[in-house]
Amino acid sequence: MVIASDVVPVRGSEYSILLRRIRAAGLLDRNLRYYGWKSALTATAFVAGWAAFFVLGDSWWQLGVGVFLAAVFSQIAFLGHDAGHKQIFASRRANYLYGLIAGNLAIGLSIGWWTSNHNRHHAHPNTEGADPDVMGILAFSGDRARAGKGIRRLIFRYQAWLFFPMLLLEGGSLHYSSVRAVFRWPIPNRLWEGALLAAHGVGYLSAVFLVLPPGKALAFIAVQQGLFGLYMGCTFAPNHKGMEVLPEGDNTDFLRRQVLTSRNVRGGFLVDTALGGLNYQIEHHLFPSMPRANLGRAQPIVAGYCAEIGVPYCETGLVESYVQALSHLDEVGRQTWTPPQLVD
């Protein structure tokens, strides 16, 4: 398995020049202070959300708690993401343990599955046949759209319209993939992964069904998990959708492969917080182990270097990023009805 953060570009390459500049600026150094207060605030919000849930009891106001906990779950997922990339601690083991607590126990997502799957994406972003994120339920290229059969082809055709509704199912999909990986994938520490996932599932469902009657309990789960999935999907949507899709076996150099397939989203503190720092997608892909708090400082260095060597650097506003992503999905979807010989 190729680990994105372990990829070592050729010595003397354009990437190595950029890497030296980033290191000289101290942007790859650990930032435990940032992750300390970020973890504390997120844990406090998590505890406060569940405390409010138990205090409210049998009430339809619990749906508001579900909305709040959906956002908190997503913030915890961002921290698990950072741990998976070894952004928090210098030790691989410490990052993994953090990921077990944040991912498996707190929100029910396997850190072992996620790390394995996500690092394949980082190694080959937007590359057909290699990036798992472009081999899912959506089509990112005309070839894939035209190859679709049956219900999959129908989904491809209307994928721009179905995108947001389908994200409401993403939370359930993430839980299912985590459980399946524990049973079928060669992930490390399978027993711990499975035990903590089970502890989350039992704790979550017990709390919900002990406090709420069945109807309200199911409504709470639908809102909380549905919005959790929607939030996560909306976070990932601007990053690569609508950017260059590389053919299977592509040998583009590391720097261009990461920059040309990624899109940054402009914004200040609110956007940075809401998107978990993933709005600096180009910098994150070039330096996966860079602490989240340093990505914004790296951005002008990376953008300036890309201009220096003539590599296009894509950065848009948040709304425009969705417009570009959905426009691309719609354009690709229309090709399901286009005969191959007529495609330019």
C-alpha positions, 0 to 999 in steps of 0.5 A: 500500500502506498502511503501519501505522506511517505511518497518521496519525490525525485531529489532535485525535482521542482517539488524538492525546491518547494519542500525546502522553502516550506521546511525553512519556514518551519511549516512542517513542525508539529503544533501541539498547542493548536491541537490541544485547544482544538481538541479541548473545544471539540470534546467540550462541544461533544459532551455538551451536546449529549448532556443537552440530549439527556436533559431535554429528554422526550422532546421534539427539540431533540432534533435541534440537538441532532443538528448540533451533534451532526456538526460536532461529529464532523469536527471530530472527523476532521481531527481524526483526518489530521491524526490519520495524516500524522499532523498532530504528533510526531509518533505514528502510534500516538496519532493512531491512538488519537484516531481510534478515540476520535474516529472509532469510539466517538463517531463510529468511523474506523481510523484503520479503514479511513487511513488506508482508503484516504491515502490511496486517494492522496497518492493518486488524486482524481486518477481513474483506476487508482483513486477510490474517490473517483470509482464510487457512485458518481462519474467524473469522466465521460468514459466512466459515465458512458460505461455505466449500466442500468441504475448506475447509468441513471444515477450518472445521468442525473448526478448533479441533481442527486448529489446533495440528496445522496449526501444525506446517506453518506453517514450511513455509508461511512459506518457501513464501510468501517464495519465491513473493513473490520471484517474484510480488510487487512487493517491493523489492530482489527480487534481494537478497531472492532471493539471500539466501533461496537462500543460506539454503536451500542452506546449511541443506540442505547442512549437514543432509544432509552431517552426517546420513544421509537418514533422520535429516536428514529427521527433523531438518528435520521437528522443527526446522521443525515446532516453529518453525512451532508456536512462531510460531503459538502466539505469534500465536494469543492476539493477535486470535483471539476478539476482535471481527471487523470487517466489510469496509469498516468505518470504526471510528476508529483507536484503537478499531479497534486496541484492540477487535480485540487482546488482551494477555497478562499475564506477566513476563519469561518471557512477554515473552521467549517471546512476543517482546513481542507479548503487549503486542499492544494497545500494539504495534498502537497504536504499531507503531514503539515499541521492544519494551522500551518496550511494558510501560512503555506498558501502564499508560498505554494501559490507563488512557486506555482506561478514561478514555474508556470503551474496553474493554481486554482482558487475560488470562493465557496459558492463558486467551488460548488458551481464548478463542481456541480457544473462538471458533474452535470456535463459528465452526466449528459455524456451518458446519452452521447454516442462515443463516436460523437464525443470530442 
